[in-house]
Amino acid sequence: MAVEIRVPQLAESISEATVGKWSVKAGDAIARDQLLVELETDKVTVEVNATEAGTVSEILAAEGATVKVGDLLATIAAGAVAAKAAPAKAAAPAPAPAPAPAPAPAPAVAKAVGQALPAAAKAAAEANLDVSGVAGSGKDGRVTKGDVAALLSSGAVAKPAAPATPAGPRGNAEREERKPMSKLRQVIARRLKEAQNTAAMLTTFNEVDMTALMAARKTYVDGFEKKHGVRLGFMSFFVKACVQALKEFPAVNAEIEGTDVIFKNYFNIGCAVSTPTGLVVPVLRDADHMSFAGVEKTIADFGKRARDGKLGLDELQGGTFSISNGGVFGSLMSTPILNPPQSAILGMHKIQDRPMAINGQVVIRPMMYLALSYDHRIVDGREAVSFLVRVKESIEDPQRLLFEV
């Protein structure tokens, strides 16, 4: 019995995917639930497994092809012990990207320069003439200024010179490699540009003294890990600090829909995670009800599964506010971009010792710059600045998080 393997339903908002790596080929014997192929959507990688044991009869979607929900990917000759199928139409490798065209010959005027005397070349350039095919009267058939004048006066104008080809990296095409953008990267590009085009985006900055938080973490990090099986990081403190500030400034947790503002009485915090294929933002749902250990465990799990392409689509949707930690890569300051339809995002940065004036004395303190990018259509400057100040206060005095003050 032939079993069809089709593109599964991906998500309500996702209708197509790119065929990734096939793990089997035509003629292979396979087991039920064995991985056949990975599909790369605009959010995550989806694994397609065999629904029956048998033999792969035919592979119909090549790696790199774009497929839609319901499209046929492969067929299987079902049966616990299936005869090895003759190599049917094995997936042709994804067509190699067309090589970048070799740079066009230098503009026509430049071409003329190679055959024309300097004065003639200048005259031809001024008249926008291509004299490369003209039999010149000069020595060795070179075009003279008189030849150009004769052409102009006779009305038998030579073919206009082609517009100049702008110089650029294509001149090094043989040293370049062209690859199609992944679905994930395409969506990242589209969504980030959408944020710039639709939101009145501004960024406000502050700096936070990490002394107290680092001391608290040092005191409890070993006991925390021993009890909960996960290291105590900074993210749980920032998540908790943001939730507390969001409760005080609900506009930062809201979104615009048409001419309405939707205020959300729940706190789903997106935590940006970098993967080899791009940035994803899995969501901590109801973060206000999570413990410090719960936040740390969930974030650690998100990070691992994001790098393995194992996150579910539902885990990347429904965020109300996001946090991005560029500091792990050494960023000292940045302006994070909004994650639509959210109205704000917090940027954390590198902790760096800096001289600070404390009680009239200059002391060295571990400082971090914070940035809050926000949509000014819904969040006023007063709210944005006050929100960031609340986060700063909670981090500089972590006991505030315990008493919610």
DRENDO-1510 file (C-alpha; in Angstrom, 1 decimal, always signed):
<recs>
REC; n; res; u; v; w
REC; 1; MET; +0.0; +0.0; +0.0 .
REC; 2; ALA; +1.4; +3.4; -1.0 .
REC; 3; VAL; +1.4; +5.9; +1.9 .
REC; 4; GLU; +1.7; +9.6; +1.0 .
REC; 5; ILE; +3.8; +11.9; +3.2 .
REC; 6; ARG; +2.5; +15.5; +2.9 .
REC; 7; VAL; +3.5; +18.8; +4.5 .
REC; 8; PRO; +1.6; +18.9; +7.8 .
REC; 9; GLN; -0.4; +21.7; +9.2 .
REC; 10; LEU; +2.2; +24.1; +10.5 .
REC; 11; ALA; +0.4; +26.8; +12.4 .
REC; 12; GLU; -2.5; +29.2; +11.8 .
REC; 13; SER; -0.3; +31.9; +10.5 .
REC; 14; ILE; +2.2; +29.7; +8.5 .
REC; 15; SER; +1.3; +28.3; +5.1 .
REC; 16; GLU; +4.6; +27.4; +3.6 .
REC; 17; ALA; +8.0; +26.0; +4.5 .
REC; 18; THR; +11.4; +25.3; +2.9 .
REC; 19; VAL; +12.5; +21.6; +2.5 .
REC; 20; GLY; +15.5; +21.1; +4.6 .
REC; 21; LYS; +17.7; +18.0; +4.9 .
REC; 22; TRP; +16.3; +14.7; +3.9 .
REC; 23; SER; +17.4; +11.9; +6.2 .
REC; 24; VAL; +16.5; +9.1; +3.8 .
REC; 25; LYS; +16.6; +8.5; +0.1 .
REC; 26; ALA; +14.5; +6.5; -2.4 .
REC; 27; GLY; +14.8; +2.8; -1.7 .
REC; 28; ASP; +15.7; +3.1; +2.0 .
REC; 29; ALA; +13.8; +0.8; +4.4 .
REC; 30; ILE; +12.3; +2.9; +7.2 .
REC; 31; ALA; +10.6; +2.3; +10.6 .
REC; 32; ARG; +7.4; +3.9; +11.8 .
REC; 33; ASP; +8.0; +7.4; +13.3 .
REC; 34; GLN; +11.5; +7.5; +11.7 .
REC; 35; LEU; +12.6; +11.1; +10.8 .
REC; 36; LEU; +12.3; +11.6; +7.0 .
REC; 37; VAL; +12.9; +15.3; +6.5 .
REC; 38; GLU; +13.1; +18.6; +8.2 .
REC; 39; LEU; +11.0; +21.5; +7.1 .
REC; 40; GLU; +12.2; +25.0; +7.9 .
REC; 41; THR; +9.4; +27.4; +8.6 .
REC; 42; ASP; +9.6; +31.1; +9.3 .
REC; 43; LYS; +9.7; +30.3; +13.0 .
REC; 44; VAL; +11.1; +26.9; +13.7 .
REC; 45; THR; +12.2; +23.6; +12.1 .
REC; 46; VAL; +9.5; +21.0; +11.9 .
REC; 47; GLU; +10.4; +17.3; +11.7 .
REC; 48; VAL; +8.3; +15.1; +9.4 .
REC; 49; ASN; +8.3; +11.4; +10.4 .
REC; 50; ALA; +7.2; +8.3; +8.7 .
REC; 51; THR; +3.6; +7.3; +9.5 .
REC; 52; GLU; +4.2; +3.7; +8.5 .
REC; 53; ALA; +7.1; +1.3; +8.3 .
REC; 54; GLY; +8.2; +0.3; +4.8 .
REC; 55; THR; +10.3; +1.5; +2.0 .
REC; 56; VAL; +10.7; +5.0; +0.6 .
REC; 57; SER; +9.3; +4.7; -2.9 .
REC; 58; GLU; +9.7; +8.3; -4.2 .
REC; 59; ILE; +10.9; +11.7; -2.9 .
REC; 60; LEU; +9.1; +14.5; -4.6 .
REC; 61; ALA; +10.3; +17.6; -2.9 .
REC; 62; ALA; +14.0; +18.6; -3.3 .
REC; 63; GLU; +16.0; +20.1; -0.6 .
REC; 64; GLY; +15.6; +23.9; -0.7 .
REC; 65; ALA; +12.2; +23.7; -2.4 .
REC; 66; THR; +9.4; +25.8; -1.1 .
REC; 67; VAL; +6.3; +23.8; -0.2 .
REC; 68; LYS; +2.9; +24.6; +1.1 .
REC; 69; VAL; +0.7; +22.8; +3.7 .
REC; 70; GLY; -0.7; +19.6; +2.1 .
REC; 71; ASP; +1.9; +19.4; -0.7 .
REC; 72; LEU; +3.2; +15.9; -1.4 .
REC; 73; LEU; +6.7; +15.3; +0.0 .
REC; 74; ALA; +7.3; +11.6; -0.6 .
REC; 75; THR; +5.6; +8.2; -0.9 .
REC; 76; ILE; +6.2; +5.0; +1.1 .
REC; 77; ALA; +5.6; +1.5; +0.2 .
REC; 78; ALA; +4.1; +0.4; +3.5 .
REC; 79; GLY; +4.9; -2.9; +5.1 .
REC; 80; ALA; +6.9; -4.2; +8.0 .
REC; 81; VAL; +9.3; -5.8; +5.5 .
REC; 82; ALA; +9.1; -4.0; +2.2 .
REC; 83; ALA; +11.1; -4.9; -0.9 .
REC; 84; LYS; +13.7; -2.3; -1.7 .
REC; 85; ALA; +12.2; +0.0; -4.2 .
REC; 86; ALA; +14.0; +0.7; -7.4 .
REC; 87; PRO; +15.6; +4.1; -7.2 .
REC; 88; ALA; +12.7; +6.3; -8.3 .
REC; 89; LYS; +12.9; +9.9; -8.7 .
REC; 90; ALA; +15.3; +10.7; -6.0 .
REC; 91; ALA; +15.1; +14.3; -4.8 .
REC; 92; ALA; +17.2; +16.3; -7.2 .
REC; 93; PRO; +19.6; +18.4; -5.3 .
REC; 94; ALA; +18.4; +21.9; -4.8 .
REC; 95; PRO; +19.4; +23.8; -7.9 .
REC; 96; ALA; +22.6; +25.6; -7.3 .
REC; 97; PRO; +22.1; +29.3; -7.2 .
REC; 98; ALA; +22.9; +30.8; -10.6 .
REC; 99; PRO; +26.4; +32.2; -10.5 .
REC; 100; ALA; +26.5; +35.9; -10.3 .
REC; 101; PRO; +26.8; +37.3; -13.8 .
REC; 102; ALA; +30.3; +38.3; -14.8 .
REC; 103; PRO; +30.6; +42.0; -14.7 .
REC; 104; ALA; +29.6; +43.6; -18.0 .
REC; 105; PRO; +32.4; +44.9; -20.1 .
REC; 106; ALA; +33.5; +48.3; -19.1 .
REC; 107; PRO; +31.0; +50.9; -20.2 .
REC; 108; ALA; +30.9; +51.5; -23.9 .
REC; 109; VAL; +32.8; +54.7; -23.7 .
REC; 110; ALA; +35.6; +52.9; -21.9 .
REC; 111; LYS; +35.5; +50.3; -24.7 .
REC; 112; ALA; +36.0; +53.1; -27.2 .
REC; 113; VAL; +39.0; +54.3; -25.3 .
REC; 114; GLY; +40.8; +51.1; -26.1 .
REC; 115; GLN; +40.4; +51.7; -29.8 .
REC; 116; ALA; +40.2; +55.5; -30.0 .
REC; 117; LEU; +42.9; +58.1; -29.6 .
REC; 118; PRO; +42.5; +60.1; -26.4 .
REC; 119; ALA; +40.9; +63.2; -28.0 .
REC; 120; ALA; +38.5; +60.9; -30.0 .
REC; 121; ALA; +37.6; +59.0; -26.8 .
REC; 122; LYS; +36.8; +62.3; -25.0 .
REC; 123; ALA; +34.7; +63.5; -27.9 .
REC; 124; ALA; +32.8; +60.2; -28.1 .
REC; 125; ALA; +32.2; +60.2; -24.4 .
REC; 126; GLU; +30.8; +63.8; -24.6 .
REC; 127; ALA; +28.5; +62.7; -27.4 .
REC; 128; ASN; +27.6; +59.4; -25.7 .
REC; 129; LEU; +28.7; +57.4; -28.7 .
REC; 130; ASP; +30.0; +53.9; -28.9 .
REC; 131; VAL; +32.7; +53.9; -31.6 .
REC; 132; SER; +34.1; +50.5; -30.8 .
REC; 133; GLY; +32.9; +49.2; -34.2 .
REC; 134; VAL; +34.0; +52.1; -36.2 .
REC; 135; ALA; +36.9; +51.6; -38.7 .
REC; 136; GLY; +39.1; +54.6; -37.8 .
REC; 137; SER; +41.3; +56.5; -40.1 .
REC; 138; GLY; +44.2; +56.7; -37.8 .
REC; 139; LYS; +47.2; +54.5; -37.5 .
REC; 140; ASP; +46.3; +50.8; -37.1 .
REC; 141; GLY; +42.7; +51.7; -37.6 .
REC; 142; ARG; +42.4; +53.8; -34.5 .
REC; 143; VAL; +39.5; +56.2; -34.3 .
REC; 144; THR; +40.5; +59.9; -34.5 .
REC; 145; LYS; +38.7; +63.0; -33.3 .
REC; 146; GLY; +38.0; +63.7; -37.0 .
REC; 147; ASP; +36.2; +60.3; -37.3 .
REC; 148; VAL; +34.0; +61.2; -34.4 .
REC; 149; ALA; +33.2; +64.6; -35.9 .
REC; 150; ALA; +32.4; +63.0; -39.3 .
REC; 151; LEU; +30.0; +60.6; -37.6 .
REC; 152; LEU; +28.2; +63.4; -35.9 .
REC; 153; SER; +28.0; +65.6; -39.0 .
REC; 154; SER; +26.8; +62.7; -41.2 .
REC; 155; GLY; +23.9; +61.9; -38.9 .
REC; 156; ALA; +24.9; +58.3; -39.0 .
REC; 157; VAL; +25.3; +58.2; -35.3 .
REC; 158; ALA; +26.9; +55.2; -33.8 .
REC; 159; LYS; +25.0; +53.1; -31.2 .
REC; 160; PRO; +24.7; +55.1; -28.0 .
REC; 161; ALA; +27.0; +54.0; -25.3 .
REC; 162; ALA; +25.5; +51.7; -22.7 .
REC; 163; PRO; +25.1; +53.2; -19.3 .
REC; 164; ALA; +28.0; +52.5; -17.0 .
REC; 165; THR; +27.8; +49.4; -14.9 .
REC; 166; PRO; +28.3; +50.5; -11.3 .
REC; 167; ALA; +31.4; +49.0; -9.7 .
REC; 168; GLY; +30.6; +46.6; -6.9 .
REC; 169; PRO; +31.3; +43.2; -5.3 .
REC; 170; ARG; +30.1; +41.4; -8.4 .
REC; 171; GLY; +33.5; +42.1; -9.8 .
REC; 172; ASN; +34.7; +39.4; -7.4 .
REC; 173; ALA; +32.0; +37.0; -8.2 .
REC; 174; GLU; +34.4; +34.1; -8.4 .
REC; 175; ARG; +35.3; +34.7; -4.8 .
REC; 176; GLU; +31.8; +35.0; -3.5 .
REC; 177; GLU; +29.2; +32.4; -2.5 .
REC; 178; ARG; +25.5; +33.1; -3.0 .
REC; 179; LYS; +23.0; +31.3; -0.7 .
REC; 180; PRO; +19.2; +31.9; -0.5 .
REC; 181; MET; +18.0; +33.4; +2.8 .
REC; 182; SER; +16.4; +30.9; +5.1 .
REC; 183; LYS; +12.7; +31.2; +5.8 .
REC; 184; LEU; +13.6; +32.2; +9.4 .
REC; 185; ARG; +16.0; +34.9; +8.2 .
REC; 186; GLN; +13.4; +36.2; +5.7 .
REC; 187; VAL; +10.8; +36.5; +8.4 .
REC; 188; ILE; +13.2; +38.2; +10.7 .
REC; 189; ALA; +14.1; +40.7; +8.0 .
REC; 190; ARG; +10.4; +41.3; +7.2 .
REC; 191; ARG; +9.3; +41.7; +10.8 .
REC; 192; LEU; +12.1; +44.0; +11.8 .
REC; 193; LYS; +11.5; +46.2; +8.8 .
REC; 194; GLU; +7.8; +46.1; +9.6 .
REC; 195; ALA; +8.6; +47.4; +13.1 .
REC; 196; GLN; +10.6; +50.3; +11.7 .
REC; 197; ASN; +7.9; +51.2; +9.2 .
REC; 198; THR; +4.8; +51.0; +11.5 .
REC; 199; ALA; +5.9; +52.0; +15.0 .
REC; 200; ALA; +7.0; +55.4; +16.2 .
REC; 201; MET; +10.0; +53.8; +17.8 .
REC; 202; LEU; +12.2; +55.6; +20.3 .
REC; 203; THR; +14.8; +54.3; +22.8 .
REC; 204; THR; +15.6; +55.6; +26.3 .
REC; 205; PHE; +18.7; +54.6; +28.3 .
REC; 206; ASN; +19.7; +54.2; +31.9 .
REC; 207; GLU; +22.5; +52.4; +33.7 .
REC; 208; VAL; +22.3; +50.0; +36.6 .
REC; 209; ASP; +24.8; +49.3; +39.3 .
REC; 210; MET; +25.0; +45.5; +39.5 .
REC; 211; THR; +26.9; +45.4; +42.8 .
REC; 212; ALA; +24.1; +44.2; +45.0 .
REC; 213; LEU; +22.7; +41.7; +42.5 .
REC; 214; MET; +26.1; +40.2; +41.9 .
REC; 215; ALA; +26.7; +39.9; +45.6 .
REC; 216; ALA; +23.4; +38.1; +46.2 .
REC; 217; ARG; +24.0; +35.8; +43.3 .
REC; 218; LYS; +27.5; +34.9; +44.6 .
REC; 219; THR; +26.0; +34.1; +48.0 .
REC; 220; TYR; +23.3; +31.8; +46.8 .
REC; 221; VAL; +24.5; +30.5; +43.4 .
REC; 222; ASP; +25.8; +27.1; +44.8 .
REC; 223; GLY; +22.8; +26.4; +47.1 .
REC; 224; PHE; +20.4; +27.4; +44.3 .
REC; 225; GLU; +22.0; +25.0; +41.8 .
REC; 226; LYS; +22.2; +22.2; +44.4 .
REC; 227; LYS; +18.5; +22.6; +45.2 .
REC; 228; HIS; +17.0; +23.3; +41.7 .
REC; 229; GLY; +19.5; +21.7; +39.4 .
REC; 230; VAL; +20.0; +24.9; +37.4 .
REC; 231; ARG; +22.4; +27.8; +37.7 .
REC; 232; LEU; +21.2; +31.1; +39.1 .
REC; 233; GLY; +21.7; +33.7; +36.3 .
REC; 234; PHE; +20.8; +37.3; +35.9 .
REC; 235; MET; +17.8; +36.8; +33.5 .
REC; 236; SER; +15.5; +35.6; +36.3 .
REC; 237; PHE; +16.1; +38.9; +38.2 .
REC; 238; PHE; +15.5; +41.0; +35.1 .
REC; 239; VAL; +12.3; +39.0; +34.1 .
REC; 240; LYS; +10.9; +39.6; +37.6 .
REC; 241; ALA; +12.0; +43.2; +37.6 .
REC; 242; CYS; +10.2; +43.8; +34.2 .
REC; 243; VAL; +7.0; +42.0; +35.4 .
REC; 244; GLN; +6.9; +44.2; +38.4 .
REC; 245; ALA; +7.4; +47.4; +36.3 .
REC; 246; LEU; +4.9; +46.2; +33.7 .
REC; 247; LYS; +2.2; +46.0; +36.4 .
REC; 248; GLU; +2.9; +49.6; +37.3 .
REC; 249; PHE; +3.0; +50.8; +33.7 .
REC; 250; PRO; +0.4; +48.7; +31.7 .
REC; 251; ALA; +0.9; +50.7; +28.5 .
REC; 252; VAL; +4.3; +49.1; +28.1 .
REC; 253; ASN; +2.6; +45.7; +28.1 .
REC; 254; ALA; -0.1; +46.7; +25.7 .
REC; 255; GLU; -0.4; +46.7; +21.9 .
REC; 256; ILE; -2.2; +48.6; +19.2 .
REC; 257; GLU; -4.9; +46.9; +17.1 .
REC; 258; GLY; -6.4; +49.3; +14.5 .
REC; 259; THR; -7.6; +52.3; +16.5 .
REC; 260; ASP; -7.8; +50.3; +19.8 .
REC; 261; VAL; -5.3; +49.8; +22.5 .
REC; 262; ILE; -5.3; +46.3; +24.0 .
REC; 263; PHE; -4.1; +46.2; +27.7 .
REC; 264; LYS; -3.0; +42.8; +28.7 .
REC; 265; ASN; -3.5; +41.6; +32.3 .
REC; 266; TYR; -1.0; +38.8; +31.9 .
REC; 267; PHE; +2.7; +38.9; +31.4 .
REC; 268; ASN; +4.2; +36.7; +28.7 .
REC; 269; ILE; +7.9; +37.6; +28.5 .
REC; 270; GLY; +9.8; +36.8; +25.3 .
REC; 271; CYS; +13.5; +36.1; +25.9 .
REC; 272; ALA; +15.6; +36.5; +22.7 .
REC; 273; VAL; +17.8; +33.4; +21.9 .
REC; 274; SER; +20.5; +33.4; +19.2 .
REC; 275; THR; +20.7; +30.2; +17.1 .
REC; 276; PRO; +22.9; +29.3; +14.1 .
REC; 277; THR; +20.0; +30.1; +11.8 .
REC; 278; GLY; +18.9; +33.3; +13.4 .
REC; 279; LEU; +17.2; +34.9; +16.4 .
REC; 280; VAL; +14.1; +33.4; +18.0 .
REC; 281; VAL; +12.1; +34.7; +20.9 .
REC; 282; PRO; +10.5; +31.9; +23.0 .
REC; 283; VAL; +8.0; +33.1; +25.5 .
REC; 284; LEU; +7.8; +32.7; +29.3 .
REC; 285; ARG; +4.1; +32.4; +29.8 .
REC; 286; ASP; +2.6; +33.9; +32.9 .
REC; 287; ALA; +6.0; +34.9; +34.1 .
REC; 288; ASP; +4.5; +36.6; +37.1 .
REC; 289; HIS; +3.5; +33.2; +38.5 .
REC; 290; MET; +6.9; +31.6; +37.9 .
REC; 291; SER; +9.6; +31.2; +40.5 .
REC; 292; PHE; +13.2; +32.3; +40.0 .
REC; 293; ALA; +14.1; +28.6; +39.5 .
REC; 294; GLY; +11.2; +28.2; +37.1 .
REC; 295; VAL; +12.4; +31.1; +35.0 .
REC; 296; GLU; +16.0; +29.8; +34.9 .
REC; 297; LYS; +15.0; +26.3; +34.0 .
REC; 298; THR; +12.7; +27.4; +31.3 .
REC; 299; ILE; +15.2; +29.8; +29.7 .
REC; 300; ALA; +17.9; +27.1; +29.8 .
REC; 301; ASP; +15.5; +24.6; +28.1 .
REC; 302; PHE; +14.6; +27.2; +25.5 .
REC; 303; GLY; +18.2; +27.9; +24.7 .
REC; 304; LYS; +19.1; +24.2; +24.2 .
REC; 305; ARG; +16.0; +23.4; +22.1 .
REC; 306; ALA; +16.3; +26.6; +20.1 .
REC; 307; ARG; +19.8; +25.7; +19.0 .
REC; 308; ASP; +18.6; +22.2; +18.2 .
REC; 309; GLY; +15.6; +23.5; +16.2 .
REC; 310; LYS; +13.2; +21.8; +18.6 .
REC; 311; LEU; +11.0; +24.6; +19.8 .
REC; 312; GLY; +7.3; +24.4; +19.1 .
REC; 313; LEU; +5.5; +27.1; +17.2 .
REC; 314; ASP; +3.2; +27.8; +20.2 .
REC; 315; GLU; +6.3; +28.6; +22.3 .
REC; 316; LEU; +7.2; +31.5; +20.0 .
REC; 317; GLN; +3.8; +33.2; +20.0 .
REC; 318; GLY; +1.8; +35.4; +22.3 .
REC; 319; GLY; +4.6; +37.4; +24.0 .
REC; 320; THR; +3.6; +40.8; +25.5 .
REC; 321; PHE; +7.1; +42.2; +26.2 .
REC; 322; SER; +10.6; +41.1; +25.3 .
REC; 323; ILE; +14.1; +41.1; +26.7 .
REC; 324; SER; +17.3; +40.9; +24.7 .
REC; 325; ASN; +20.6; +40.3; +26.2 .
REC; 326; GLY; +23.3; +41.5; +23.8 .
REC; 327; GLY; +25.7; +41.7; +26.7 .
REC; 328; VAL; +26.5; +38.0; +26.4 .
REC; 329; PHE; +28.2; +38.8; +23.1 .
REC; 330; GLY; +30.0; +41.8; +24.5 .
REC; 331; SER; +27.6; +44.6; +23.4 .
REC; 332; LEU; +28.1; +47.7; +25.6 .
REC; 333; MET; +25.1; +49.6; +24.3 .
REC; 334; SER; +22.5; +49.1; +21.6 .
REC; 335; THR; +19.0; +50.2; +20.6 .
REC; 336; PRO; +16.9; +46.9; +20.5 .
REC; 337; ILE; +14.2; +46.8; +17.8 .
REC; 338; LEU; +10.6; +46.1; +18.7 .
REC; 339; ASN; +9.1; +42.6; +18.2 .
REC; 340; PRO; +5.7; +43.4; +16.7 .
REC; 341; PRO; +2.9; +43.6; +17.9 .
REC; 342; GLN; +4.6; +44.3; +21.2 .
REC; 343; SER; +5.1; +47.9; +22.2 .
REC; 344; ALA; +8.5; +47.6; +24.1 .
REC; 345; ILE; +11.6; +45.6; +24.5 .
REC; 346; LEU; +14.4; +45.8; +27.1 .
REC; 347; GLY; +18.0; +45.6; +26.0 .
REC; 348; MET; +20.6; +44.3; +28.6 .
REC; 349; HIS; +24.3; +44.8; +27.9 .
REC; 350; LYS; +27.8; +44.0; +29.0 .
REC; 351; ILE; +28.7; +44.4; +32.7 .
REC; 352; GLN; +31.7; +46.6; +32.9 .
REC; 353; ASP; +33.7; +48.1; +35.8 .
REC; 354; ARG; +33.4; +51.9; +35.6 .
REC; 355; PRO; +34.4; +54.8; +38.0 .
REC; 356; MET; +31.2; +56.1; +39.6 .
REC; 357; ALA; +30.7; +59.0; +42.1 .
REC; 358; ILE; +29.1; +57.5; +45.2 .
REC; 359; ASN; +28.5; +59.7; +48.3 .
REC; 360; GLY; +31.1; +62.2; +47.1 .
REC; 361; GLN; +33.8; +59.6; +46.3 .
REC; 362; VAL; +34.9; +57.9; +43.1 .
REC; 363; VAL; +34.6; +54.2; +43.3 .
REC; 364; ILE; +34.7; +51.4; +40.8 .
REC; 365; ARG; +31.4; +49.6; +40.3 .
REC; 366; PRO; +30.1; +46.9; +37.9 .
REC; 367; MET; +27.8; +48.8; +35.7 .
REC; 368; MET; +25.4; +47.8; +32.9 .
REC; 369; TYR; +23.6; +50.0; +30.4 .
REC; 370; LEU; +19.9; +49.3; +29.9 .
REC; 371; ALA; +17.9; +50.4; +26.9 .
REC; 372; LEU; +14.2; +50.4; +26.5 .
REC; 373; SER; +12.9; +50.7; +22.9 .
REC; 374; TYR; +9.2; +51.6; +22.8 .
REC; 375; ASP; +6.4; +52.5; +20.5 .
REC; 376; HIS; +5.7; +56.2; +21.1 .
REC; 377; ARG; +2.2; +55.8; +19.6 .
REC; 378; ILE; +1.1; +54.0; +22.8 .
REC; 379; VAL; +3.9; +54.6; +25.4 .
REC; 380; ASP; +4.7; +58.2; +26.5 .
REC; 381; GLY; +8.2; +59.2; +27.3 .
REC; 382; ARG; +7.3; +59.6; +31.0 .
REC; 383; GLU; +6.0; +56.0; +31.1 .
REC; 384; ALA; +9.1; +54.6; +29.3 .
REC; 385; VAL; +11.6; +56.5; +31.5 .
REC; 386; SER; +9.7; +55.6; +34.7 .
REC; 387; PHE; +9.5; +51.9; +33.7 .
REC; 388; LEU; +13.2; +51.8; +33.1 .
REC; 389; VAL; +13.8; +53.5; +36.5 .
REC; 390; ARG; +11.7; +50.9; +38.2 .
REC; 391; VAL; +13.7; +48.1; +36.6 .
REC; 392; LYS; +16.9; +49.8; +37.7 .
REC; 393; GLU; +15.7; +50.2; +41.2 .
REC; 394; SER; +14.7; +46.5; +41.5 .
REC; 395; ILE; +18.1; +45.3; +40.2 .
REC; 396; GLU; +20.1; +47.6; +42.4 .
REC; 397; ASP; +18.1; +46.5; +45.4 .
REC; 398; PRO; +17.0; +42.9; +44.7 .
REC; 399; GLN; +15.0; +42.7; +48.0 .
REC; 400; ARG; +12.4; +44.9; +46.3 .
REC; 401; LEU; +11.5; +41.9; +44.1 .
REC; 402; LEU; +10.7; +39.8; +47.2 .
REC; 403; PHE; +8.4; +42.5; +48.7 .
REC; 404; GLU; +7.1; +43.7; +45.3 .
REC; 405; VAL; +7.8; +47.3; +46.0 .
</recs>
